């Protein structure tokens, strides 16, 4: 018979996973594999944190829309005729059919099942053959709307109507990457994949500098050595954290030349150009920022050991006008693809190892500072959610400090 995992002792054990990095240890393996913990985590994190769903330029014109899903919730994001972008449930309020799939441009959303019609703002505008239904009020029906916030061109939603705004808690991150002017950057390509590992396995790998000089050893990565990593302080109440990695030469880029082959983002400082920057907004967004290309990763948890991810590429304004742009981008993506393949192999093997009876809580190297920042963000939220569940209250928000207000 399966033993109960959600206990006071389990959550008390998180105390050893945040604080001084060199005195802490990794999270319990069950946090990455256990279905019961995943259900707890959905309420502890995903029902109350800001979740990245895409880019504002995916809905440039009135009628533009795209769909996505996270923790099982289907979402449609659309720009209405009044120019307002809204995020809504894509579940028809009649019989739960999805009213929108994929992406495109539309005048509204027609449920394919019974042809209920919703406006781009979510209002029900037509419901055929409902005139005999007692007490039915078309005006009271609409697609449920989520809170939406735009940060540096990225769209974030929140299922919690009382959640604190996102942008004020990302000031340190925004200041550190201001030179990239991400709100004006152009999206060159997006890809979506499904993966058989926990979302935290992917998130941790994305911001782990310790493995870079080991796993990725060779000319495609050696110019970003792990020993040149640094980790600026992050308040656990902040909504994100950073990792910097100095490079052996300015304008380093992941391609055979090791140097930028696309136009450099024009507002970068000399300091920016002498390093790569890794910005993280858990639980859904990781950014890899180089002088000529920004890779964004939108992580979407789908189960205890499964996830989906949208991967996109941002370039400087006007970069795509170069007739040789696609060839230059391919230089980067061929090299990056080899690095990503190594990471994917590790992610799959780590997930397999976490299922083992011999998986244990490990200790950290100083080069894993970003993991310590991630744990310091995660663990207090888990513990607050457990305390709230025991008391019968709604999930407590993350702690607020003066720096985060």
N, C-alpha and C positions, 0 to 999 in steps of 0.2 A: 504494500500500500504506500502511496506517495506521501512523503512527510511534508508538513507545513513549512514553507520557507519564510513567509512574512511574519516575523516575530520581533519582539523588542531586541533580542540578542543580535539578530541579523542586522537591524538598522543601527544598533549601537556600534557594531563593528566598522561602520563607515567612518567613524572618528579617526581611524588610522590611515585614511586615504586622502586627507587634505591637511594643509598646514605646511610646515617645512618640508620641501620636496625630498631632501636626503634622509628624512626620518619617517617617510610615509611608505605605503605599499599600494599595489593596484587594487581595484575593486574586486569583490568576490566574483568568481567565474559565473555564478548563477545569474548575475546581472546581464549576461550576454546570451544566455541559453534558456532560461526558465520562462515558460508561458505565463505562469501566475505573476511573476515579477513584471513581465511586459504589460500585462493588463493594469497592474498598479502604476507602472511608468506612464502609461497613456494619460492617466488622470494627473499624476504628479507633474509631468512636464508638458505633454502635447496639448492638453486641454487648457493650459494657462500661459504658455510661452508664445512669443512671436515666431511664426513659422514662415520661412521664405518659400514662395510659390513660383516666382518667375521674375521677369524684367518688365518694366513699364513700357519699353518699346515693343513688347509683344502685342500690345493693344494700342497702337498709335492712333488709329482713326476710329471715329464713331462706328459702332457695329463690330469692331474687332473683338474676338474672344479667344480664350484658350481654356482647356480643362486640365485638371490634375487631381491627385488624390494623396492623402496622407493619413496614416493610421485608420485606413478603411473608409475615410470620408471623401466622397466625390465632390469636387469644387469646380465652379466655373467663374472665371474672371472676365469681365466685359467692360468696354467703354460705351456708355449710353450716348444718345443723341445730344444730351446736354454737356457732353465732354467728361462727365464724372465716371471714374473707374470704380467698379464695385466687385466684391468677391461674395459669392453666394453658394449655397448648396445647390447642386444640380439635380436634386431629387424632386420629382414631381410630387406635389402635395395632394394628388389624387390617389394613385396606386403605386407610388415609389419608383416608377420608371425614370431612368436618367433622361433629362431633357436636352442635354448637350454632351457631345463627345468630340475629341480631337480639337481642332482649332479652325478659325476661319473668320468670315465676316457675315453677319446676319442682321436682319431687321428685328428679330426676336427669336425666342426659343419655342419650338413646337414639339410637344411630347409625341413621339411616334406612335405611342400606344392608343391613346384616345383623343389626340389632337387638342389637348389643352394648350393654350398659347400664352406665353409669358413675355413681357417686355424686357428690354435690355436692362432695365432697372429692377427686374424681378417681379413686377406686378402681374397678376393674372389678368389678361385682357379678353380672353374668350374661353368659355367652357361649354362645348356643344351639348345640347340635350340635357342640360341641368335645370331647366326652367320649372320642372315639376318636383324637384327635390326640396323637401320641407326645410325652411330656414337657411337655405344656401345663399350666402352673400359673397358674390364674386369679389367685391371690393375688400374683403377681409383676408383674402388669400394671396400669398406671395412667396417666392422662394426665400428661405431664411438667409439673412445677410450676416456676414462676418465682418468684424472690424478689419480695416485695411490701413496700412501705413506704408509709405514709400521712403526708402533710405538709400541714397546714392544710386537711384535708378532701379533698385530691387524692391519687389512687392512682397510685403509680409502680411499674413493674416493672423487673427487671434480668435479662438473660440470663446474666450472669456471676455464678456463685455466690461468687466471691471479692471482689466489688466492695465498696468501703468504704461505710458507711452514708451516706445522703443528708442527713438533717436536720442533723447537726453542721456540714456545709459550706454550710448555708443560713441560719446564724444571723443574719448581717447583713441579709439580705433579710427574714427573718421578723420581726426587730426593727423594721425600717422600716415594715412594713405591719401591725403587731400590732393597731392600732386598728380594722382591718376585721373582726377575729375571723372569718377566712374559714372556719374549721372549723364555725362555727355559721351561716354565711350560707346562704340558701335558693336553690336553683337554680330559676330562673323559666322558662328556655327553653333548648333546645339545638338546634343545626342542624349538619348535616354536608354538606361539599361536596368535590368533586374538582377539582383545578386543574392546568393544564399549565405548571407552572414548578417549579424546584428549591426544595426546602424552605428553603434559606438565603436565597433571594430574598424569600420571605414573612417569615422570621424577621427579616431586616434591616429590612424595611419596617415591621414591627410596632414595632421599637424605635428607629426613626429620627426624631428631632425636627427635623432640618434641613429636611425637605420641607414640614413642616406649614403654615408661613405662606406657602408658595408654591403648592403643589398645592391646598391646602384653603382658599385665601384667600376670605374672605367671612364673613357673620355666624354661620355654623354652627361656625366654628373660630377666629375671630380673637381670642377671649378667652383662647386658650392660645398666646401668641406664642412662636416658636422662640427668640428672643433671651433668654427667661426660663428656658431649660433649664439643668439642672445635672446633673453626673455624679459621684456619690460614688465614692471609690476602691473597687476590687474586686481582690481577690487572684486571680490566674489559677487557683489551686487551689480557689477557692470554686466551688460548684455553680451560682451564679447572680449576677446583677448588676442594678443599678437605674438608672433615669433619673427625675429629678423635673422637672416643668415648672410653674412658678408661674403662676397665673391672674390675670386682671385684677380679679376679685372672688371672694369666698368661695363655696363650694358651686356652682362652675361645672358645667354639665352640657350634654351634646350634645342640645339641643332648641331650638326657636325662642325660648324665654324666656331661654336661656343660663344658667338657674339650676335647682337641684335641684327636681324635681317628684315624686320618690319620697321616702320617709322616708330621712333621712341615717343612715348607719351610726352607732349611738349612742356608740361608744367613740372616735370620731375626735377628735384634738386640733385646736386652732385652726390649727396649722401644716399638719396633714393637709388641712384643709378649704380652705386657701388655695393648694392645688396639685393637680395630677394626678400620679399615680405610675405608673410603668411598670416592672414586675418581670419578669425573664426567667430561666428555668431551662432552658438549652439541653440537648439539641437539640429539646425538644418542647413547652415551655409558655411562653406569654407572657400577662401580665396587664395590663389597662388599668384602673386604679382611680380612680374618681371618687367624689364624696361620696355619691351615691345609687345607683350601679350599678357593678358590677365585670364587665368582659367578659373571659372567659378563652378562649384559643385553644390548642388541642391540635393540634400539627402532626405529621403522620404521613407520613414519606417513603415513596414507593412506587416511585420510579425516578429516573434521573439528571435528568429534566426533568418529573417528575410528583409530586404529593403529594395527600394528603387532609387535611382539617382539621375538627375538631369545635369549634364555637363555642358558648359557653354564657354565660348571664347569671346573676349572683348578686346578690341583694338582701338588705337587712336583715331579720332575723327579724320575721315578722308583716306585712311590707309587702304581701304578696299578699292579705291579708284585706280591704283597702280595696276596696269595690265598684267604684271607679274605677281600680283598679290597671292593668288591661289598656289602658285609654284613655291613662293617663299613660305607661305603658311604650311605647305606640305612638308617642307624641310623640318619645321619644328614638330609637326604632328607625327612624323615618322619616328623621330627620336623620342618624343614624349610617349608615343605608343609603346615603345620597348620598355620604358621605365614604368608605365602604368601596368603593363603585363606582369612585371615583377611584383608590383604592389598587389595586384589582384590575386596572384598565386599565394602570396603571404596571407592575405585576408582570408582566403578559403582555408588555408592550413591552420591559421590561428583559431578560426571558428571550430574546426575539428578538434584542436587541442583543448579548447575551453570546455568541450563536452566530456573530456576524460576525467575519470576518478582521480587522476594524478595531477590535474590542474591545480595550481596553488596561487596564492597572492604573492606577486614578486615585488622586488625593490627597484628603485629608480636610479638612473644615472643623472648627472647634472645636465646632460644633453637632452633630457626628457622634460624640460621645464614646462612645455606646453601641456603635457599630460597632467602635471600638477595643477596648472591653471584650470584645465577641464574638470578635474576632480573637485577642485574648490568651488566650481560653478555647480556641478552635479550634486555632490553629496549633501550639502545643506538643503537643497530642494527635496531630495528624497526623504531626508529626516523630518523636514517640516510637513511634508505630505503624510507621512506615517503618523506623526503626532496629531495632525488634524483628523485623520481617519479614526484614530482611537478616541478622540474627544467628540466625534460626531459632527465636527465643523466642516465647512468647505475647505478645500486645500488652501493652506496658508501661502501667501505670495513669498517670493524670495526676500531675504533680509534687505533692508534699505540702509545705506550709510550716507553720510553727508556728501561723499563724492558722487553718489548716484542720484541725488535729488535734483 
